[in-house]
Amino acid sequence: MIFPSNCQVYISISSVDMRKAIDGLSSLVESHLRYNPFSGQLFVFTNRKQNMVKILYWEGNGFCLWQKRLERGRFRWPSSDKDVLSLTSRELSWLLEGLEINQVKAHQKLEYFKTY
């Protein structure tokens, strides 16, 4: 799946019950992650086994829920002392491909700063 490069991604570090659908996950976004589920940002969740991912986002007039389940293996879910991490769409793509979100060999994002 290709995500727009300018989309903001928030990943829940702790696992969630994957029986939760749109209502349950949007409630988690608001109560646990403390974000607005209607913002259009991507909210990413995994289960305890880390073999399933759900992505919740608001698109104009309704919620969308995207899901991927691995038949073999696990996602390389990051660990943190925070409840939520902010990712780029590129890092999310890496995660969904089975890679670490911190790719040592990846080109770093450059910012243009006008100097004179």
TORBA-612105 format. One record per atom (N, C-alpha, C): residue number from 0; chain; atom name; x negated, y negated, z negated. Coordinates in Angstrom, 3 decimals, always signed. Each point is the difference from the previous one (the first is absolute). Layout:
N
+-----+------+------+----------+----------+----------+
| pos | unit | site |        x |        y |        z |
+-----+------+------+----------+----------+----------+
| NUM |    A |   CA |        X |        Y |        Z |
...
+-----+------+------+----------+----------+----------+
//
This chain:
116
+-----+------+------+----------+----------+----------+
| pos | unit | site |        x |        y |        z |
+-----+------+------+----------+----------+----------+
|   0 |    A |    N |   -0.847 |   +1.179 |   +0.000 |
|   0 |    A |   CA |   +0.847 |   -1.179 |   +0.000 |
|   0 |    A |    C |   -0.883 |   -1.229 |   +0.000 |
|   1 |    A |    N |   +0.325 |   -0.962 |   +0.812 |
|   1 |    A |   CA |   -0.764 |   -1.239 |   +0.075 |
|   1 |    A |    C |   +0.793 |   -1.090 |   -0.704 |
|   2 |    A |    N |   -0.675 |   -0.671 |   -0.919 |
|   2 |    A |   CA |   +0.613 |   -1.068 |   -0.761 |
|   2 |    A |    C |   -0.534 |   -1.329 |   +0.504 |
|   3 |    A |    N |   +0.811 |   -1.061 |   -0.039 |
|   3 |    A |   CA |   -0.498 |   -1.313 |   +0.408 |
|   3 |    A |    C |   -1.198 |   -0.401 |   -0.872 |
|   4 |    A |    N |   -1.004 |   -0.614 |   +0.609 |
|   4 |    A |   CA |   -1.217 |   -0.334 |   -0.738 |
|   4 |    A |    C |   +0.230 |   -1.044 |   -1.086 |
|   5 |    A |    N |   +1.067 |   -0.755 |   +0.120 |
|   5 |    A |   CA |   +0.255 |   -1.052 |   -0.989 |
|   5 |    A |    C |   +0.962 |   +0.433 |   -1.110 |
|   6 |    A |    N |   +0.417 |   +1.244 |   -0.030 |
|   6 |    A |   CA |   +0.946 |   +0.424 |   -1.034 |
|   6 |    A |    C |   -0.726 |   +0.247 |   -1.314 |
|   7 |    A |    N |   +0.663 |   -0.327 |   -1.074 |
|   7 |    A |   CA |   -0.548 |   +0.218 |   -1.339 |
|   7 |    A |    C |   +0.464 |   +1.360 |   -0.491 |
|   8 |    A |    N |   -0.924 |   +0.767 |   -0.567 |
|   8 |    A |   CA |   +0.285 |   +1.357 |   -0.446 |
|   8 |    A |    C |   -0.297 |   +0.093 |   -1.490 |
|   9 |    A |    N |   +0.935 |   +0.551 |   -0.747 |
|   9 |    A |   CA |   -0.195 |   +0.238 |   -1.429 |
|   9 |    A |    C |   +0.181 |   +1.486 |   -0.260 |
|  10 |    A |    N |   -0.982 |   +0.595 |   -0.657 |
|  10 |    A |   CA |   +0.010 |   +1.433 |   -0.249 |
|  10 |    A |    C |   +0.129 |   +0.249 |   -1.496 |
|  11 |    A |    N |   +0.968 |   +0.822 |   -0.359 |
|  11 |    A |   CA |   +0.196 |   +0.380 |   -1.392 |
|  11 |    A |    C |   -1.035 |   +1.062 |   -0.362 |
|  12 |    A |    N |   -0.768 |   -0.248 |   -1.046 |
|  12 |    A |   CA |   -1.053 |   +0.934 |   -0.395 |
|  12 |    A |    C |   +0.572 |   +1.261 |   -0.634 |
|  13 |    A |    N |   +0.989 |   -0.155 |   -0.841 |
|  13 |    A |   CA |   +0.583 |   +1.171 |   -0.654 |
|  13 |    A |    C |   +0.957 |   +0.720 |   +0.947 |
|  14 |    A |    N |   +0.125 |   +1.295 |   -0.196 |
|  14 |    A |   CA |   +0.886 |   +0.795 |   +0.845 |
|  14 |    A |    C |   +1.459 |   -0.247 |   -0.370 |
|  15 |    A |    N |   +0.874 |   +0.245 |   +0.968 |
|  15 |    A |   CA |   +1.438 |   -0.164 |   -0.223 |
|  15 |    A |    C |   +0.720 |   +1.270 |   +0.441 |
|  16 |    A |    N |   +1.207 |   +0.129 |   -0.447 |
|  16 |    A |   CA |   +0.868 |   +1.100 |   +0.369 |
|  16 |    A |    C |   +0.441 |   -0.213 |   +1.450 |
|  17 |    A |    N |   -0.394 |   +0.883 |   +0.890 |
|  17 |    A |   CA |   +0.303 |   -0.173 |   +1.423 |
|  17 |    A |    C |   +1.455 |   +0.300 |   +0.347 |
|  18 |    A |    N |   +0.794 |   +0.366 |   -0.987 |
|  18 |    A |   CA |   +1.440 |   +0.111 |   +0.254 |
|  18 |    A |    C |   +0.634 |   -1.377 |   +0.077 |
|  19 |    A |    N |   -0.727 |   -1.014 |   -0.458 |
|  19 |    A |   CA |   +0.509 |   -1.371 |   +0.069 |
|  19 |    A |    C |   +0.096 |   -0.430 |   +1.451 |
|  20 |    A |    N |   +1.087 |   -0.666 |   +0.310 |
|  20 |    A |   CA |   +0.202 |   -0.534 |   +1.343 |
|  20 |    A |    C |   -0.086 |   -1.530 |   -0.076 |
|  21 |    A |    N |   +0.666 |   -0.676 |   +0.897 |
|  21 |    A |   CA |   -0.104 |   -1.459 |   +0.103 |
|  21 |    A |    C |   +0.378 |   -0.694 |   -1.301 |
|  22 |    A |    N |   +1.127 |   +0.335 |   -0.581 |
|  22 |    A |   CA |   +0.443 |   -0.689 |   -1.220 |
|  22 |    A |    C |   -0.973 |   +0.211 |   -1.162 |
|  23 |    A |    N |   -0.437 |   +1.222 |   -0.198 |
|  23 |    A |   CA |   -0.919 |   +0.296 |   -1.095 |
|  23 |    A |    C |   -1.362 |   -0.648 |   +0.183 |
|  24 |    A |    N |   -0.510 |   +0.023 |   +1.222 |
|  24 |    A |   CA |   -1.310 |   -0.597 |   +0.261 |
|  24 |    A |    C |   +0.055 |   -1.521 |   -0.051 |
|  25 |    A |    N |   +1.063 |   -0.592 |   +0.520 |
|  25 |    A |   CA |   +0.103 |   -1.468 |   -0.069 |
|  25 |    A |    C |   +0.135 |   -0.460 |   -1.450 |
|  26 |    A |    N |   +0.649 |   +0.795 |   -0.822 |
|  26 |    A |   CA |   +0.085 |   -0.305 |   -1.424 |
|  26 |    A |    C |   -1.380 |   +0.073 |   -0.656 |
|  27 |    A |    N |   -0.812 |   +0.982 |   +0.384 |
|  27 |    A |   CA |   -1.374 |   +0.109 |   -0.505 |
|  27 |    A |    C |   -0.856 |   -1.194 |   +0.425 |
|  28 |    A |    N |   +0.177 |   -0.433 |   +1.233 |
|  28 |    A |   CA |   -0.750 |   -1.160 |   +0.489 |
|  28 |    A |    C |   +0.269 |   -1.202 |   -0.895 |
|  29 |    A |    N |   +1.258 |   -0.192 |   -0.317 |
|  29 |    A |   CA |   +0.389 |   -1.171 |   -0.797 |
|  29 |    A |    C |   -0.371 |   +0.155 |   -1.474 |
|  30 |    A |    N |   +0.282 |   +1.147 |   -0.603 |
|  30 |    A |   CA |   -0.184 |   +0.147 |   -1.443 |
|  30 |    A |    C |   -1.426 |   +0.382 |   -0.400 |
|  31 |    A |    N |   -0.627 |   +0.906 |   +0.731 |
|  31 |    A |   CA |   -1.321 |   +0.504 |   -0.387 |
|  31 |    A |    C |   -1.139 |   -0.792 |   +0.652 |
|  32 |    A |    N |   +0.126 |   -0.245 |   +1.314 |
|  32 |    A |   CA |   -1.065 |   -0.706 |   +0.710 |
|  32 |    A |    C |   +0.134 |   -1.511 |   -0.107 |
|  33 |    A |    N |   +1.198 |   -0.469 |   -0.330 |
|  33 |    A |   CA |   +0.288 |   -1.431 |   -0.178 |
|  33 |    A |    C |   -0.128 |   -0.809 |   +1.296 |
|  34 |    A |    N |   +0.503 |   +0.580 |   +1.100 |
|  34 |    A |   CA |   +0.036 |   -0.690 |   +1.283 |
|  34 |    A |    C |   +1.437 |   -0.045 |   +0.501 |
|  35 |    A |    N |   +0.236 |   -0.851 |   +0.975 |
|  35 |    A |   CA |   +1.316 |   -0.140 |   +0.610 |
|  35 |    A |    C |   +0.131 |   +1.030 |   +1.122 |
|  36 |    A |    N |   +0.871 |   +0.984 |   -0.132 |
|  36 |    A |   CA |   +0.124 |   +1.025 |   +1.041 |
|  36 |    A |    C |   +0.538 |   -0.547 |   +1.328 |
|  37 |    A |    N |   +0.574 |   -1.205 |   -0.008 |
|  37 |    A |   CA |   +0.550 |   -0.606 |   +1.218 |
|  37 |    A |    C |   -1.024 |   -0.872 |   +0.732 |
|  38 |    A |    N |   -1.244 |   +0.034 |   -0.418 |
|  38 |    A |   CA |   -1.033 |   -0.902 |   +0.521 |
|  38 |    A |    C |   -0.492 |   +0.361 |   +1.397 |
|  39 |    A |    N |   +0.244 |   +1.221 |   +0.454 |
|  39 |    A |   CA |   -0.527 |   +0.434 |   +1.289 |
|  39 |    A |    C |   -1.379 |   +0.640 |   -0.116 |
|  40 |    A |    N |   -0.559 |   +0.034 |   -1.193 |
|  40 |    A |   CA |   -1.287 |   +0.640 |   -0.227 |
|  40 |    A |    C |   +0.187 |   +1.512 |   -0.065 |
|  41 |    A |    N |   -1.079 |   +0.739 |   +0.211 |
|  41 |    A |   CA |   +0.051 |   +1.454 |   -0.061 |
|  41 |    A |    C |   -0.338 |   +0.460 |   -1.410 |
|  42 |    A |    N |   +0.809 |   +0.900 |   -0.545 |
|  42 |    A |   CA |   -0.230 |   +0.570 |   -1.324 |
|  42 |    A |    C |   -0.194 |   +1.501 |   +0.172 |
|  43 |    A |    N |   -1.151 |   +0.498 |   -0.466 |
|  43 |    A |   CA |   -0.425 |   +1.366 |   +0.288 |
|  43 |    A |    C |   -0.031 |   +0.809 |   -1.294 |
|  44 |    A |    N |   +0.551 |   +1.207 |   +0.075 |
|  44 |    A |   CA |   +0.116 |   +0.896 |   -1.160 |
|  44 |    A |    C |   -0.482 |   +1.395 |   +0.386 |
|  45 |    A |    N |   -0.463 |   +0.752 |   -0.993 |
|  45 |    A |   CA |   -0.355 |   +1.402 |   +0.207 |
|  45 |    A |    C |   +0.575 |   +0.840 |   -1.137 |
|  46 |    A |    N |   -0.001 |   +1.299 |   +0.215 |
|  46 |    A |   CA |   +0.462 |   +0.931 |   -1.035 |
|  46 |    A |    C |   -1.187 |   +0.485 |   -0.839 |
|  47 |    A |    N |   +0.278 |   +0.813 |   -0.998 |
|  47 |    A |   CA |   -1.029 |   +0.500 |   -0.905 |
|  47 |    A |    C |   -1.056 |   +0.830 |   +0.733 |
|  48 |    A |    N |   +0.428 |   +0.795 |   +0.970 |
|  48 |    A |   CA |   -0.933 |   +0.847 |   +0.764 |
|  48 |    A |    C |   -0.805 |   -0.797 |   +1.034 |
|  49 |    A |    N |   +0.418 |   -1.217 |   +0.259 |
|  49 |    A |   CA |   -0.618 |   -0.902 |   +0.984 |
|  49 |    A |    C |   -0.038 |   +0.597 |   +1.403 |
|  50 |    A |    N |   +1.061 |   +0.735 |   +0.323 |
|  50 |    A |   CA |   +0.123 |   +0.540 |   +1.353 |
|  50 |    A |    C |   +1.172 |   -0.635 |   +0.759 |
|  51 |    A |    N |   +0.621 |   -1.007 |   -0.621 |
|  51 |    A |   CA |   +1.121 |   -0.691 |   +0.617 |
|  51 |    A |    C |   -0.105 |   -1.502 |   -0.282 |
|  52 |    A |    N |   +0.350 |   -0.790 |   +1.015 |
|  52 |    A |   CA |   -0.002 |   -1.458 |   -0.122 |
|  52 |    A |    C |   +1.338 |   -0.522 |   +0.494 |
|  53 |    A |    N |   +0.519 |   -0.990 |   -0.709 |
|  53 |    A |   CA |   +1.174 |   -0.738 |   +0.467 |
|  53 |    A |    C |   -0.360 |   -1.477 |   +0.038 |
|  54 |    A |    N |   +0.440 |   -0.663 |   +1.055 |
|  54 |    A |   CA |   -0.229 |   -1.433 |   +0.164 |
|  54 |    A |    C |   +1.364 |   -0.667 |   +0.134 |
|  55 |    A |    N |   +0.239 |   -0.949 |   -0.882 |
|  55 |    A |   CA |   +1.269 |   -0.735 |   -0.020 |
|  55 |    A |    C |   -0.257 |   -1.434 |   +0.442 |
|  56 |    A |    N |   +0.877 |   -0.521 |   +0.867 |
|  56 |    A |   CA |   -0.099 |   -1.405 |   +0.369 |
|  56 |    A |    C |   +1.359 |   -0.505 |   +0.477 |
|  57 |    A |    N |   +0.172 |   -1.313 |   -0.125 |
|  57 |    A |   CA |   +1.214 |   -0.682 |   +0.424 |
|  57 |    A |    C |   -0.236 |   -0.559 |   +1.386 |
|  58 |    A |    N |   +0.937 |   +0.250 |   +0.906 |
|  58 |    A |   CA |   -0.132 |   -0.522 |   +1.356 |
|  58 |    A |    C |   +1.286 |   -0.710 |   +0.403 |
|  59 |    A |    N |   +0.020 |   -1.303 |   -0.197 |
|  59 |    A |   CA |   +1.096 |   -0.843 |   +0.461 |
|  59 |    A |    C |   +1.319 |   +0.190 |   -0.699 |
|  60 |    A |    N |   +0.653 |   +1.112 |   +0.227 |
|  60 |    A |   CA |   +1.330 |   +0.207 |   -0.566 |
|  60 |    A |    C |   +0.166 |   +1.349 |   -0.695 |
|  61 |    A |    N |   -1.123 |   +0.663 |   -0.297 |
|  61 |    A |   CA |   +0.100 |   +1.278 |   -0.690 |
|  61 |    A |    C |   -1.355 |   +0.571 |   -0.359 |
|  62 |    A |    N |   +0.026 |   +0.962 |   -0.896 |
|  62 |    A |   CA |   -1.224 |   +0.676 |   -0.412 |
|  62 |    A |    C |   -0.363 |   +1.095 |   +0.993 |
|  63 |    A |    N |   -1.300 |   +0.216 |   +0.153 |
|  63 |    A |   CA |   -0.530 |   +1.116 |   +0.784 |
|  63 |    A |    C |   -0.835 |   +0.859 |   -0.939 |
|  64 |    A |    N |   +0.083 |   +1.297 |   +0.188 |
|  64 |    A |   CA |   -0.768 |   +0.924 |   -0.817 |
|  64 |    A |    C |   -0.721 |   +0.963 |   +0.929 |
|  65 |    A |    N |   -1.320 |   -0.021 |   -0.066 |
|  65 |    A |   CA |   -0.849 |   +0.842 |   +0.829 |
|  65 |    A |    C |   -0.636 |   +1.046 |   -0.900 |
|  66 |    A |    N |   -0.092 |   +1.234 |   +0.481 |
|  66 |    A |   CA |   -0.538 |   +1.087 |   -0.827 |
|  66 |    A |    C |   -0.950 |   +0.859 |   +0.812 |
|  67 |    A |    N |   -1.082 |   +0.440 |   -0.663 |
|  67 |    A |   CA |   -0.921 |   +0.960 |   +0.610 |
|  67 |    A |    C |   -0.323 |   +1.057 |   -1.042 |
|  68 |    A |    N |   +0.131 |   +1.267 |   +0.404 |
|  68 |    A |   CA |   -0.341 |   +1.119 |   -0.876 |
|  68 |    A |    C |   -1.089 |   +0.820 |   +0.677 |
|  69 |    A |    N |   -1.075 |   +0.224 |   -0.721 |
|  69 |    A |   CA |   -1.074 |   +0.831 |   +0.525 |
|  69 |    A |    C |   +0.345 |   +1.467 |   -0.208 |
|  70 |    A |    N |   -0.232 |   +0.807 |   +0.996 |
|  70 |    A |   CA |   +0.233 |   +1.433 |   -0.120 |
|  70 |    A |    C |   -1.179 |   +0.686 |   -0.679 |
|  71 |    A |    N |   -1.162 |   -0.647 |   +0.050 |
|  71 |    A |   CA |   -1.197 |   +0.528 |   -0.644 |
|  71 |    A |    C |   -0.854 |   -1.201 |   -0.409 |
|  72 |    A |    N |   -0.587 |   +0.048 |   -1.179 |
|  72 |    A |   CA |   -0.881 |   -1.072 |   -0.443 |
|  72 |    A |    C |   +0.735 |   -1.049 |   -0.831 |
|  73 |    A |    N |   -0.745 |   -1.038 |   -0.338 |
|  73 |    A |   CA |   +0.519 |   -1.090 |   -0.838 |
|  73 |    A |    C |   -0.463 |   -1.336 |   +0.551 |
|  74 |    A |    N |   +0.754 |   -1.031 |   -0.322 |
|  74 |    A |   CA |   -0.439 |   -1.354 |   +0.308 |
|  74 |    A |    C |   -1.081 |   -0.384 |   -1.004 |
|  75 |    A |    N |   -0.935 |   -0.797 |   +0.412 |
|  75 |    A |   CA |   -1.078 |   -0.469 |   -0.881 |
|  75 |    A |    C |   +0.473 |   -1.257 |   -0.711 |
|  76 |    A |    N |   +0.867 |   +0.217 |   -0.977 |
|  76 |    A |   CA |   +0.652 |   -1.100 |   -0.716 |
|  76 |    A |    C |   -1.024 |   -0.703 |   -0.881 |
|  77 |    A |    N |   -0.061 |   -1.322 |   +0.070 |
|  77 |    A |   CA |   -0.962 |   -0.715 |   -0.837 |
|  77 |    A |    C |   +0.390 |   +0.046 |   -1.472 |
|  78 |    A |    N |   -0.979 |   -0.187 |   -0.850 |
|  78 |    A |   CA |   +0.275 |   -0.096 |   -1.434 |
|  78 |    A |    C |   -0.323 |   -1.423 |   -0.442 |
|  79 |    A |    N |   +0.694 |   -0.447 |   -1.012 |
|  79 |    A |   CA |   -0.201 |   -1.355 |   -0.502 |
|  79 |    A |    C |   +0.619 |   -0.108 |   -1.381 |
|  80 |    A |    N |   -0.464 |   -0.968 |   -0.768 |
|  80 |    A |   CA |   +0.625 |   -0.251 |   -1.292 |
|  80 |    A |    C |   +1.224 |   -0.892 |   +0.151 |
|  81 |    A |    N |   +0.242 |   -0.493 |   +1.215 |
|  81 |    A |   CA |   +1.190 |   -0.809 |   +0.301 |
|  81 |    A |    C |   +1.137 |   +0.916 |   +0.447 |
|  82 |    A |    N |   +1.218 |   -0.510 |   -0.054 |
|  82 |    A |   CA |   +1.165 |   +0.766 |   +0.462 |
|  82 |    A |    C |   +0.152 |   -0.026 |   +1.511 |
|  83 |    A |    N |   -0.503 |   -1.069 |   +0.620 |
|  83 |    A |   CA |   +0.186 |   -0.194 |   +1.437 |
|  83 |    A |    C |   -1.269 |   -0.600 |   +0.596 |
|  84 |    A |    N |   -0.316 |   +0.426 |   +1.226 |
|  84 |    A |   CA |   -1.132 |   -0.561 |   +0.735 |
|  84 |    A |    C |   +0.510 |   -0.636 |   +1.281 |
|  85 |    A |    N |   -0.647 |   -1.044 |   +0.414 |
|  85 |    A |   CA |   +0.300 |   -0.642 |   +1.269 |
|  85 |    A |    C |   -0.959 |   +0.546 |   +1.051 |
|  86 |    A |    N |   +0.553 |   +0.443 |   +1.131 |
|  86 |    A |   CA |   -0.796 |   +0.553 |   +1.093 |
|  86 |    A |    C |   +0.243 |   -0.785 |   +1.269 |
|  87 |    A |    N |   -0.912 |   +0.152 |   +0.937 |
|  87 |    A |   CA |   +0.238 |   -0.501 |   +1.348 |
|  87 |    A |    C |   +0.693 |   +1.101 |   +0.796 |
|  88 |    A |    N |   +0.570 |   -0.362 |   +1.118 |
|  88 |    A |   CA |   +0.644 |   +1.016 |   +0.842 |
|  88 |    A |    C |   -1.040 |   +0.999 |   +0.520 |
|  89 |    A |    N |   -1.223 |   -0.440 |   +0.207 |
|  89 |    A |   CA |   -1.080 |   +0.891 |   +0.441 |
|  89 |    A |    C |   -0.304 |   +1.034 |   -1.076 |
|  90 |    A |    N |   -0.063 |   -0.431 |   -1.264 |
|  90 |    A |   CA |   -0.252 |   +0.930 |   -1.099 |
|  90 |    A |    C |   +1.138 |   +0.997 |   -0.161 |
|  91 |    A |    N |   +1.238 |   -0.465 |   +0.208 |
|  91 |    A |   CA |   +1.139 |   +0.914 |   -0.055 |
|  91 |    A |    C |   -0.095 |   +1.047 |   +1.102 |
|  92 |    A |    N |   -0.389 |   -0.403 |   +1.181 |
|  92 |    A |   CA |   -0.170 |   +0.960 |   +1.099 |
|  92 |    A |    C |   -1.057 |   +1.030 |   -0.340 |
|  93 |    A |    N |   -1.101 |   -0.439 |   -0.611 |
|  93 |    A |   CA |   -1.037 |   +0.938 |   -0.425 |
|  93 |    A |    C |   +0.569 |   +1.004 |   -0.997 |
|  94 |    A |    N |   +0.737 |   -0.514 |   -0.987 |
|  94 |    A |   CA |   +0.585 |   +0.864 |   -1.022 |
|  94 |    A |    C |   +0.895 |   +1.062 |   +0.626 |
|  95 |    A |    N |   +0.826 |   -0.410 |   +0.951 |
|  95 |    A |   CA |   +0.919 |   +0.933 |   +0.651 |
|  95 |    A |    C |   -0.723 |   +1.010 |   +0.889 |
|  96 |    A |    N |   -1.208 |   -0.340 |   +0.431 |
|  96 |    A |   CA |   -0.806 |   +0.918 |   +0.809 |
|  96 |    A |    C |   -0.844 |   +0.939 |   -0.849 |
|  97 |    A |    N |   +0.045 |   -0.174 |   -1.330 |
|  97 |    A |   CA |   -0.752 |   +0.877 |   -0.877 |
|  97 |    A |    C |   -1.349 |   -0.540 |   -0.411 |
|  98 |    A |    N |   -0.239 |   -1.278 |   +0.240 |
|  98 |    A |   CA |   -1.280 |   -0.619 |   -0.326 |
|  98 |    A |    C |   +0.104 |   -0.810 |   -1.284 |
|  99 |    A |    N |   -1.149 |   -0.304 |   -0.580 |
|  99 |    A |   CA |   -0.056 |   -0.910 |   -1.144 |
|  99 |    A |    C |   +0.334 |   -1.405 |   +0.483 |
| 100 |    A |    N |   +0.603 |   -0.805 |   -0.864 |
| 100 |    A |   CA |   +0.337 |   -1.365 |   +0.423 |
| 100 |    A |    C |   -1.228 |   -0.899 |   +0.059 |
| 101 |    A |    N |   -1.075 |   +0.380 |   -0.676 |
| 101 |    A |   CA |   -1.240 |   -0.778 |   +0.025 |
| 101 |    A |    C |   -1.005 |   +0.698 |   +0.910 |
| 102 |    A |    N |   +0.094 |   -0.284 |   +1.280 |
| 102 |    A |   CA |   -0.895 |   +0.609 |   +0.969 |
| 102 |    A |    C |   -1.325 |   -0.747 |   +0.020 |
| 103 |    A |    N |   -1.065 |   +0.678 |   -0.400 |
| 103 |    A |   CA |   -1.316 |   -0.622 |   -0.096 |
| 103 |    A |    C |   -0.508 |   -0.434 |   +1.371 |
| 104 |    A |    N |   +0.282 |   +0.790 |   +1.022 |
| 104 |    A |   CA |   -0.537 |   -0.280 |   +1.330 |
| 104 |    A |    C |   +0.910 |   -0.886 |   +0.850 |
| 105 |    A |    N |   +1.139 |   -0.384 |   -0.512 |
| 105 |    A |   CA |   +0.919 |   -0.829 |   +0.784 |
| 105 |    A |    C |   -0.537 |   -1.426 |   +0.110 |
| 106 |    A |    N |   +0.338 |   -0.644 |   +1.081 |
| 106 |    A |   CA |   -0.367 |   -1.410 |   +0.150 |
| 106 |    A |    C |   +0.806 |   -0.818 |   -1.000 |
| 107 |    A |    N |   -0.667 |   -0.890 |   -0.665 |
| 107 |    A |   CA |   +0.679 |   -0.865 |   -0.957 |
| 107 |    A |    C |   +0.749 |   -1.102 |   +0.739 |
| 108 |    A |    N |   +1.117 |   -0.412 |   -0.565 |
| 108 |    A |   CA |   +0.789 |   -1.081 |   +0.581 |
| 108 |    A |    C |   -0.762 |   -1.302 |   -0.165 |
| 109 |    A |    N |   -0.085 |   -0.763 |   +1.065 |
| 109 |    A |   CA |   -0.688 |   -1.284 |   -0.041 |
| 109 |    A |    C |   +1.012 |   -1.126 |   +0.022 |
| 110 |    A |    N |   -0.308 |   -1.037 |   -0.707 |
| 110 |    A |   CA |   +0.834 |   -1.202 |   -0.041 |
| 110 |    A |    C |   -0.777 |   -1.132 |   +0.623 |
| 111 |    A |    N |   +0.667 |   -0.846 |   +0.732 |
| 111 |    A |   CA |   -0.644 |   -1.162 |   +0.610 |
| 111 |    A |    C |   +0.070 |   -1.170 |   -0.975 |
| 112 |    A |    N |   -1.149 |   -0.560 |   -0.284 |
| 112 |    A |   CA |   -0.073 |   -1.197 |   -0.850 |
| 112 |    A |    C |   -0.729 |   -1.070 |   +0.782 |
| 113 |    A |    N |   +0.667 |   -1.091 |   +0.158 |
| 113 |    A |   CA |   -0.601 |   -1.115 |   +0.747 |
| 113 |    A |    C |   -1.028 |   -0.686 |   -0.887 |
| 114 |    A |    N |   -1.200 |   -0.074 |   +0.462 |
| 114 |    A |   CA |   -1.052 |   -0.661 |   -0.761 |
| 114 |    A |    C |   -0.581 |   -1.144 |   +0.826 |
| 115 |    A |    N |   -0.138 |   -1.124 |   -0.621 |
| 115 |    A |   CA |   -0.710 |   -1.107 |   +0.633 |
| 115 |    A |    C |   -0.658 |   -0.831 |   -1.022 |
+-----+------+------+----------+----------+----------+
//
